[in-house]
Structures are given as structure tokens and as C-alpha cells.
Amino acid sequence: MASINRIEGNENGEEGIKVAIRMRPLNTKETKAARVWRVLQKYNSITQTTNEGKPLPERVTGRTFFTFDKTFGEKSTTREVYNDIAQGIVESVVNGLNGTIFAYGQTSSGKTHTMQGCGTIEDGQGTGGGVVHMAARDIFSLINNDPDRVFLLRVSFIEIYNEEVRDLLVSGNDKVLKIREDSTRGVFVDATENIVTDFQSLLSTLFAGEKHRAFASTGMNERSSRSHTIFRITVESRRRKQNDANSDDDASIPSDDEDDDEDEGDGAVRVSTLNLVDLAGSESVRHTGATGDRLKEGAKINQSLLSLSRVIAALGSPSRTHINFRDSKLTRILQPSLSGNARMAIICCATPSEMYLEETRSTLQFASRAKLVKTRATINEVLDERSMIKKLQRELAAAKRAAEGEVDMTQLKELESEAARAENIAKKV
């Protein structure tokens, strides 16, 4: 049995989802079409233009003009996107806060390129990588530069295909995973978790999982993602003990059988997760020409993205009425993050082409709704019974010292009672 101690992650507590727009260059199918969306990077804004690239006679905020936390033009690099939008969240995860980063947009808008650096995660490694590579590299760099803590990293990789959750780390396994919930873990999926010890072992896990992901060719994309994927990195850490000082194994959490020195903290273990989400793109049949299985897949993708959009709209509404996370597997799995206990960033990818004028407008309107959502990320510290006893005993001793003769008997009795109760529980376990 364990206790969760939540500590505010920043001074202000509440913060908004960080929302960025990345406009990709025209592709070969769009070269004859006009550019009708322009990035005003200096003002972090996007504006609609005429086919000749001139300003519209009337500017309508929320329809032809939008402002975000950050905008990236057609010449922007993934490194720039990562540094401005994702890097701070990755650092927070190593320090004990939950984080979620995902790319949103229509199919063939540049989401996978942003997250993976190329068509596949493995190919992306050779181009400098995408957000996934950069986040993984930074995590291990931060760990190596923190000599005061011992870390354990676990990763899982799942996809949501036709509203079924599958484990990408299990080869040849078509078993559908169930979404579960309990009072300790909250909402979770019982997916395979691999322990990783360095950057290369993490990437190897990604490479293996990606080979099982659903892809297909459509009229808009030769290699179109037919599923949403969630790559989750779980980071556990605790303060290093003196007898760990000469240990080179930073990939495991040593046992707590030895007595801790009083100045080594309360033995709490921080547990945080980083969700890297690559969403399948919304699709229009008139552009994809989809039939049969591709049409069914597209309908399921659009359905789940619509549910995500509704949840985002409800979370950003001042009234905050009932929010139905159960409408789709995607929103259900992301419920803990969307509900508030995570720092979040959404990278919305779009094209400036006149061919997809309304699709880009829809993406920008989704991004505007996401800006209204607030989260309150907290550090999650897990205390086992033994660690909790020591923590309560220290609090009891500190209360007695602070009293200096003016003892608050009610407070002392409460602390003594909690310490005794924790000891009794520990004896039964």
C-alpha cells in the first residue's frame, strides 16, 4: 500500500496548454495552388489572405485571423519547434511533473514529420530526429547531470486503431487491451513496459513498436497513419543514498531495506510520465478518395478527433459542465492529462494551400479552443508505509521542537495517531 503526496509544480499552480502552429511548405500536389494562409511569426499570428497573397478586406478573429503562444513558418526547423514548445515540459517530467505533447492536424499536414523527423522513427534518426528523438536525448542528458537522484525509466507504446487499443511492443499479438481505472493508478492501460537504460535502448524499443503500427496509402499521403499512437515514458526517481554514491547503475531504484540517514529525505519516490502522442490526421473523403477499409478507418479517426475537440471545448468553457471522456478511447486514455495533472503542449500542423483552406481553418479553430484549457501540474511522490512512518516521525519531532514549551496537544496527538496507524499497517503488510 502506498500514499501519494502531491506538491505544486510551479508557483502559480495553474497554467494554460501551450499551443503552437507549424505551417509546412506546399508539397508537390499543391504547387499549382495559391497560398491563402500566412504566418506572421513576429506576432505569433496566422492570417488568411487573398489568392494573390494580399490581406483580406476584413479581419475576423477566430475565422481569418488567429494568435497563439508560438507560430512557425514554412522554413522553421523541428529543433526550433522542440526548443520553444516541448523542451521545458521534458525537463519538468525529469523533475517529477507529468507532461503530454501531441501533434494535431489533417492528414499529410506534417504531424509525423514533426514528431518523428521523417516517415518513420528509424529514418528520422538520420535527419536529426523529431520531437520524440530530442525528448529522449534530453531526458538521459538531464539524468546524467543529476548526481543526487537515482532513476528508473520504463516505456510503453500503444496504438488506437479503429477504436481498439493495441500493444505495439508485442509482436504478432492482436489482443485488444482494455482501459482500466482504480483508486491508486487512476485511468490506465495494462500495456507492456520495457525498462530502458540509455538513449539507444529507448530508440530500439520505438523502432520495434513502429513496425507493428497500421499504415496505408491514401489519395493525400502515400504512407498515412491509420491509428493514433501514444509513446509513454515513465520516470521514477529517489534521492541517492550515501551507499549509492559509488554505483554506476542509474537505471534502477535500489531497495529501501537499509536505514536512511535523517538528512537523506523521507525515501519518497517521484513518479512522472511523458506522453508523446502522434495523432492520425482528420480526413475528407473528397480529398483522400477512400473506399472500403480506408473509408472505415477514416471515419473512426474523424470520430475520435471530434470527441477530442468536444472535450477540449468543454474543458475551456467557463461553465465546465459534465465532460464525457468516454466518448472515445483516445480521450479516455488521455483523461488524466486533460483533466489537469500535467503540463501540456499541442503542436498543430497545417498547410497554407488554397486546396485545404477549410481544413486549415478547422485546425486553427481547434487550436484556439485548446488555448482556453488550464492545467495544474503537480509532483507525484509515492511513499511506502516505511517511508511514511519516518516522514510522520520527523514531522512529530519538528512540531515538538517548534512548540518550545507552548505545545499544541491536538496537533501532536494527531501526528502521534497517524504515525501509530502507519506502523500498524506496515506490520500487517
C-alpha positions, 0 to 999 in steps of 0.5 A: 500500500502506498500514499501519494503526496502531491506538491505544486509544480510551479508557483502559480499552480495553474497554467494554460496548454501551450499551443503552437502552429507549424505551417509546412511548405506546399508539397508537390500536389499543391504547387499549382495552388495559391497560398491563402494562409500566412504566418506572421511569426513576429506576432505569433499570428496566422492570417488568411489572405487573398489568392494573390497573397494580399490581406483580406478586406476584413479581419475576423478573429477566430475565422481569418485571423488567429494568435497563439503562444508560438507560430512557425513558418514554412522554413522553421526547423523541428529543433526550433519547434522542440526548443520553444514548445516541448523542451521545458515540459521534458525537463519538468517530467525529469523533475517529477511533473507529468507532461503530454505533447501531441501533434494535431492536424489533417492528414499529410499536414506534417504531424509525423514529420514533426514528431518523428523527423521523417516517415518513420522513427528509424529514418528520422534518426538520420535527419536529426530526429523529431520531437520524440528523438530530442525528448529522449536525448534530453531526458538521459542528458538531464539524468546524467547531470543529476548526481543526487537522484537515482532513476528508473525509466520504463516505456510503453507504446500503444496504438488506437486503431479503429477504436481498439487499443493495441500493444505495439511492443508485442509482436504478432499479438492482436489482443485488444487491451482494455482501459482500466481505472482504480483508486491508486493508478487512476485511468490506465492501460495494462500495456507492456513496459520495457525498462530502458537504460540509455538513449539507444535502448529507448530508440530500439524499443520505438523502432520495434513498436513502429513496425507493428503500427497500421499504415496505408496509402491514401489519395493525400499521403502515400504512407498515412497513419491509420491509428493514433499512437501514444509513446509513454515514458515513465520516470521514477526517481529517489534521492541517492543514498550515501551507499549509492554514491559509488554505483554506476547503475542509474537505471534502477531504484535500489531497495529501501531495506537499509536505514536512511540517514535523517538528512537523506529525505523521507525515501519518497519516490517521484513518479512522472510520465511523458506522453508523446502522442502522434495523432492520425490526421482528420480526413475528407473523403473528397480529398483522400478518395477512400473506399472500403477499409480506408473509408472505415478507418477514416471515419473512426479517426474523424470520430475520435478527433471530434470527441477530442475537440468536444472535450477540449471545448468543454474543458475551456468553457467557463461553465465546465459542465459534465465532460464525457471522456468516454466518448472515445478511447483516445480521450479516455486514455488521455483523461488524466492529462486533460483533466489537469495533472500535467503540463501540456503542449499541442503542436498543430500542423497545417498547410497554407494551400488554397486546396485545404483552406477549410481544413486549415481553418478547422485546425486553427479553430481547434487550436484556439479552443485548446488555448482556453484549457488550464492545467495544474501540474503537480509532483507525484511522490509515492511513499511506502508505509516505511517511508511514511512512518519516518516522514510522520516521525520527523514531522512529530519531532519538528512540531515538538521542537517548534512548540518550545514549551507552548505545545499544541496537544491536538496537533501532536496527538494527531501526528502521534495517531497517524504515525501509530496507524502507519506502523500498524499497517506496515506490520500487517503488510 
